[in-house]
Amino acid sequence: MLELRPNCECCNRDLPPDSPDAMICSYECTWCRDCAEQVLRGVCPNCGGGFTARPVRPAAALAQDPASTRRVLRASCP
């Protein structure tokens, strides 16, 4: 099950579970669409993989399987 991390690892922008702007790589590194496309140019700096839109977890499912509250932030972002 996806963690649905709460923020962009680059700019620290909040990315709630229903955000259409959340992007993830195959290791679930999480970025906002702006950073993934403009700053990182479509390549995850953690693993070298590409990005895809993070699925939205419906509100009813969040009650049983809540999103992560653990914020991840890279020390430096390109």
Short mmCIF file of the C-alpha atoms (twelve columns), coordinates in Angstrom:
data_MODEL
# 
_entry.id   MODEL 
# 
loop_
_atom_site.group_PDB 
_atom_site.id 
_atom_site.type_symbol 
_atom_site.label_atom_id 
_atom_site.label_alt_id 
_atom_site.label_comp_id 
_atom_site.label_asym_id 
_atom_site.label_seq_id 
_atom_site.Cartn_x 
_atom_site.Cartn_y 
_atom_site.Cartn_z 
_atom_site.pdbx_PDB_model_num 
ATOM 1  C CA . MET A 1  0.000   0.000  0.000   1 
ATOM 2  C CA . LEU A 2  1.292   3.464  -0.855  1 
ATOM 3  C CA . GLU A 3  2.375   5.682  2.032   1 
ATOM 4  C CA . LEU A 4  0.954   8.845  0.460   1 
ATOM 5  C CA . ARG A 5  3.723   11.015 1.885   1 
ATOM 6  C CA . PRO A 6  2.522   14.485 2.874   1 
ATOM 7  C CA . ASN A 7  5.049   16.745 1.133   1 
ATOM 8  C CA . CYS A 8  7.329   17.399 -1.818  1 
ATOM 9  C CA . GLU A 9  10.861  16.217 -1.019  1 
ATOM 10 C CA . CYS A 10 12.291  19.212 -2.876  1 
ATOM 11 C CA . CYS A 11 10.261  22.329 -1.975  1 
ATOM 12 C CA . ASN A 12 8.358   20.917 1.053   1 
ATOM 13 C CA . ARG A 13 4.990   21.860 -0.479  1 
ATOM 14 C CA . ASP A 14 2.063   20.121 1.220   1 
ATOM 15 C CA . LEU A 15 0.624   17.274 -0.863  1 
ATOM 16 C CA . PRO A 16 -2.562  15.984 0.772   1 
ATOM 17 C CA . PRO A 17 -3.809  12.484 -0.136  1 
ATOM 18 C CA . ASP A 18 -6.222  13.907 -2.724  1 
ATOM 19 C CA . SER A 19 -3.679  16.169 -4.440  1 
ATOM 20 C CA . PRO A 20 -3.629  15.874 -8.229  1 
ATOM 21 C CA . ASP A 21 -0.172  17.506 -8.182  1 
ATOM 22 C CA . ALA A 22 1.644   14.685 -6.334  1 
ATOM 23 C CA . MET A 23 4.135   12.680 -8.389  1 
ATOM 24 C CA . ILE A 24 5.971   9.502  -7.312  1 
ATOM 25 C CA . CYS A 25 8.750   7.285  -8.630  1 
ATOM 26 C CA . SER A 26 8.921   3.498  -8.335  1 
ATOM 27 C CA . TYR A 27 10.365  3.830  -4.811  1 
ATOM 28 C CA . GLU A 28 7.586   6.207  -3.790  1 
ATOM 29 C CA . CYS A 29 9.840   9.248  -3.569  1 
ATOM 30 C CA . THR A 30 7.285   12.072 -3.595  1 
ATOM 31 C CA . TRP A 31 7.485   15.377 -5.452  1 
ATOM 32 C CA . CYS A 32 5.080   18.094 -6.514  1 
ATOM 33 C CA . ARG A 33 4.387   18.296 -10.232 1 
ATOM 34 C CA . ASP A 34 6.296   21.601 -10.569 1 
ATOM 35 C CA . CYS A 35 9.510   20.219 -9.029  1 
ATOM 36 C CA . ALA A 36 9.250   16.889 -10.871 1 
ATOM 37 C CA . GLU A 37 8.881   18.580 -14.247 1 
ATOM 38 C CA . GLN A 38 10.811  21.841 -13.943 1 
ATOM 39 C CA . VAL A 39 13.507  21.310 -11.311 1 
ATOM 40 C CA . LEU A 40 14.198  17.574 -11.655 1 
ATOM 41 C CA . ARG A 41 13.308  17.334 -15.366 1 
ATOM 42 C CA . GLY A 42 11.438  14.053 -14.948 1 
ATOM 43 C CA . VAL A 43 14.226  12.061 -13.248 1 
ATOM 44 C CA . CYS A 44 14.182  11.151 -9.544  1 
ATOM 45 C CA . PRO A 45 17.483  12.253 -7.936  1 
ATOM 46 C CA . ASN A 46 17.169  9.498  -5.309  1 
ATOM 47 C CA . CYS A 47 16.887  6.481  -7.612  1 
ATOM 48 C CA . GLY A 48 17.203  7.699  -11.198 1 
ATOM 49 C CA . GLY A 49 13.695  6.532  -12.079 1 
ATOM 50 C CA . GLY A 50 10.911  8.419  -13.773 1 
ATOM 51 C CA . PHE A 51 7.736   9.878  -12.284 1 
ATOM 52 C CA . THR A 52 4.064   9.089  -12.533 1 
ATOM 53 C CA . ALA A 53 1.036   10.765 -10.989 1 
ATOM 54 C CA . ARG A 54 0.368   9.485  -7.474  1 
ATOM 55 C CA . PRO A 55 -3.049  7.830  -7.195  1 
ATOM 56 C CA . VAL A 56 -5.679  9.571  -5.085  1 
ATOM 57 C CA . ARG A 57 -6.969  7.539  -2.132  1 
ATOM 58 C CA . PRO A 58 -10.708 8.157  -1.653  1 
ATOM 59 C CA . ALA A 59 -11.696 9.856  1.609   1 
ATOM 60 C CA . ALA A 60 -13.666 6.795  2.736   1 
ATOM 61 C CA . ALA A 61 -10.550 4.619  2.404   1 
ATOM 62 C CA . LEU A 62 -8.387  7.116  4.333   1 
ATOM 63 C CA . ALA A 63 -10.325 6.355  7.512   1 
ATOM 64 C CA . GLN A 64 -9.134  2.746  7.400   1 
ATOM 65 C CA . ASP A 65 -5.760  3.332  5.721   1 
ATOM 66 C CA . PRO A 66 -4.565  6.866  6.561   1 
ATOM 67 C CA . ALA A 67 -1.834  8.680  4.675   1 
ATOM 68 C CA . SER A 68 1.645   8.954  6.157   1 
ATOM 69 C CA . THR A 69 2.497   11.931 8.358   1 
ATOM 70 C CA . ARG A 70 6.274   11.405 7.988   1 
ATOM 71 C CA . ARG A 71 7.738   14.327 6.057   1 
ATOM 72 C CA . VAL A 72 10.786  13.634 3.877   1 
ATOM 73 C CA . LEU A 73 12.946  16.523 2.696   1 
ATOM 74 C CA . ARG A 74 16.189  16.273 0.719   1 
ATOM 75 C CA . ALA A 75 19.123  18.198 2.168   1 
ATOM 76 C CA . SER A 76 19.706  19.663 -1.288  1 
ATOM 77 C CA . CYS A 77 17.478  19.751 -4.318  1 
ATOM 78 C CA . PRO A 78 18.916  20.413 -7.780  1 
# 
